[in-house]
Amino acid sequence: MCLKLLTSKTRKSLRLRSDRQQQTTNNKQLTINIMAVNTKIALVTGGSRGLGKNMAIAIAKKGLDVIITYNSKKEEADAVVSEIESLGQKAAALQLNVADSGTFDSFFEAVKTTLKNTFKTDKFDFLVNNAGIGIHKSFIETTEADFDLLTNIQFKGPFFLTQKALNEMNDGGGIVNISTGLARFSFPGYAAYASMKGAMETLTKYQAKELGARKIKVNIVAPGAIETDFGGGVVRDNEQMNQQIASVTALGRVGLPDDIGGVVAFLCSEESRWVNAQRIEVSGGMML
């Protein structure tokens, strides 16, 4: 009688323990599923190097998953993906030439496939229009070919890429465009480049106005001179230019990629929910 009672109690205890373990497993899976649903995704163009790489990693550190694009250097892009994954976030890299708007439809087909296969969703939340080049030529020396190339990459590209992106974006997300301090002050040799960025600043205000109904906020970040390989690395590698820029900067130095990435990441976070239609210059106080 006593043995039977003990056996019955033991079985009941085992059943309760098994039920608790199953409930714990279910709760963990539910938490994982909720996290997967709530994790935001950012698409960063030109995210394989320079400022774009820094932006992508800073965004991942905010807890977002990231899709980056690259033009030709897949190995560099894959290295960024691995770094983001090491932070515990999902990431993917896709090829994109922002100068060729005719490829945007096929690019977003690839985005949709990647969202489904890698991120288990069908929409992303933030677009960072970072990809670009610099051409250092005076106004007189700038050719029509130079002008057209800069237009395609710096203005036409992000204009129509963003149009296409809206079909794949969730409401309530955001767009971060990239300008330059050169749209406020001038250095010889950047007439065409800075003009395109000025156009992007105007576009940003119109996008913010027209996309407000979808609760999509649009802002533009304007870096000052930064030590990267942009424009052949002239700011980073030319000591004379580096010192000249530092001398006209209130904080007394040239900018670094880390000075920019965190600002862009902030604009892809809940903390910036009431920041909209703003030009945010990140230059350390250049040319005040």
N, C-alpha and C positions, 0 to 999 in steps of 0.2 A: 504493500500500500504506500509506504513511505518512498520506495524507489520509484513507483509510478508517478507520485506527486512531484518528485524531484525531476524526473524526466520531462514531465509536462511543463514545469516551470522553466527548465532549461530550453526546451523547444520554443516556448513563448518568448524568452529572453533573446534567443537567437533571431527569432522572427522580428522582434522590435529593433534589434541591432541592425539587421539587414534592411529594414524599412528606413531607419535613420540614415544609413549609408547611402541608400538609393535616393533619399530626399536631398542629402548633401550633394550628391552627384548632379541631381536635377537642378538644384539651386545654382551650382557652379556653371552648368551649361546655360541656364537662363541668363546669368550674369554675362557670360561670354557673348550670348546672342544679343543682349541689350547693348553691350559695348560695341558690337559690330554694327548694329543699326545706328547708334548715335555717333560713331566715329565719322568726322567730316573728312572730305577729300579735297585736296588742292591740286590744280594743274598749273605747273610752272613752266613757261616756255624758256628755252635756253638755260635749262637747269643743270647742265652737265659741267659747267665751269664758271669761274669768276663770281660775280654777284649772284647769278642765278643759282649756283650750287649752294652758296651761303644761305640764300633765301629758303631753298628747299629743305636744308638741314634744320634751319631755325624753325620752320613751320612744323617739321616732324617732331621737334622737341616740345612743341605746344600740344602734341598728342594727335596730330592729323596724319592721315595717310597721304601719300604724294605721288602724282604722276609727273615726271619731268620729260621734256623734249630735248632732242639734240639734233644738230644739222648733219654732222658727218662723223663725229668722234664717239662711236658706240662704246668703246672701252672706257672712256672717261665717264660716260653716262651710267654704265653698269657699276662702276666703282661707287658712284653716288647712291645708286639703288642699294648696294650692299651696306653702305654706311647708314642709310636710313633704316634698313632692316635691323641693323645692330642696335638701333635705338628702340626696337620693339614695334615699329610701325610697318605697314605694308607699303610697297613702292613698286613702280614700273617705269620703264623708259621707252619712249616712242620717237621715231624719226619724224622731223617736221622741218620743212623749209618755209619760213614765214614770208619769204619774198615771192612765193608762188601760190597765189590765192586759189588757183585752179586745182590744187591738191587738197584743199581743206575738207571737201566732202569725204574723200577716202580716208583722210586722217581721223575724222570723227567716227567713221565706221570702225577704225582700229581702237579708238577710245571706248566705244560702246562694248566691243569684244573684251577689252582689258577690264573694264568695270565689272562685267559679268564674270569673267574667269578668275581674276585676281582679287577683286574687292567684293564680289558677291552682291553687287547692287547695280543700279542702272543709271544713276545720276552722280554728278560731283557738285561741290559746293562753292569753290573759290577758283577764280582764274587770275593768274599773275602774268601780265603781258610784259615779260622781261627781255625776250630775245632781241638782239640788235647788234649793229656794228657802228663804228665811228669812221668817218672820213675827214682827215685834217687837211683842208684846202681853203685858201682864201676865197672870198666871194668871186673875185675876178677869175680865179683858176678853176673853179668848180664847173665841170662839164655837164651837159644834159644827161649823159649816162650816169654820172655820179648822183645827180639829182634824182633820177628815176629809181636808182637802186635804193637810195635812202628813203624815198617815198614808199616804195614797196615794202621795205622791212620795218620802218619806223612808224608809218602812219596807215597806209592802205592795208598792210598785213594785219595789225591788231584790230583795225576797224572791222574788217570782214571776218576775221577769226572769232571775234567776240560775238558777232551776229550768229555765226554757226554754233558757237558754244552754248548760247542761251537755250537751245533746244535740249541740251544734255545737262543743264544745271538745275539744281533744286531752288525753289523760292527761298528767300531768307538768307542767301549766301552773299558773296561779294566779288567785286572785281578790283584788282589793284593794277593800275597802269604805272609805267615808269617814265619819268621825265628827266630833267637835268637842271642843275643850278644855272647852266648856260642859257636857260630860257628867261632868267631874271637879270643876270649880268652877262657881260660879253668878253670873250677872249678871241683874238684874231684866229681865223682858220676853221670856225665852226658855224658859219652862217647857215648852211643848208641843214646840218644836223640839228642845230638848236631850233630852227624854224619848224622842223617836223615835230619836235618835242613840244613846242608852243601849241601846235595843232592838237596834240594829244591832251594838253591841259584843257583846251576848250572842249574837246570831245568828252572829257571826263565829266564836266558839269552837265552836259546834255544827257549823257548816259544816266547819271544819278537822277536827273529829273524824270526821264522817261521810264526808268526801270524801278522807280520807287513803288509802283503799284504791286510789284512782285517782292517787295521788301529786299531787293538786291541793292546793297550800298556800293558806291563806286568812288574810289579815291585815287590820287596819284602821288607817288613818292618821287622827289627830285633830289638825287644824290649830288653832292659836290664832287670834287676831284678825289678819286679813289685809287689806291695802289692795287691794280689788277693788271691782267694782260690786255685789257681793252685798249684799242687804238695802238696796238703794238707795244703796250706796256710803258708808254712814254712817261706817265706820272710816276710809276713805280721805279723805273730804271734810269731816268734822267735826273741826276742829283740836283742840277741847277734849277730845273723846272719844279722839282719837289720842294726845294727851299723857297722858291718864289711864291708858290701856292701857300705854303705854310705861313709865309710872312704876311699874307693878306687874309688869313683865317683867324678869327677871334680866339679860337682855342689853340692856335699855334702849331698845328700839324696838319698833314694830309690825312684824308679819311682811309679807313680800312674796311674790307668786306664785312667784318663783324659789326661795324657801325650801322650797316644797312639792313642786314637780314632780319634782325630782331624787330625792326620797325614794320617790315612787310608782314612778319609773322603775327605781330599785334593786330594788324588790319585783317587778318584771317582768324581772329579769335572773338569770343563772345564779349571780351572787355571793350572792343571797339564798336559795339552794336549801334552807338549813337553818333559815330563819326561818318559823315557822308559828304560827298562833293568837295573834299578838301585837298588842297595841294600842300603836302608836307615836305618841306625841304630838310634834308639831312646832310648838312655841309660843314658843321662846326662853326658856322657864322662866317662864311666867305663873303668878301667884298661888301662889308657893311658900311 
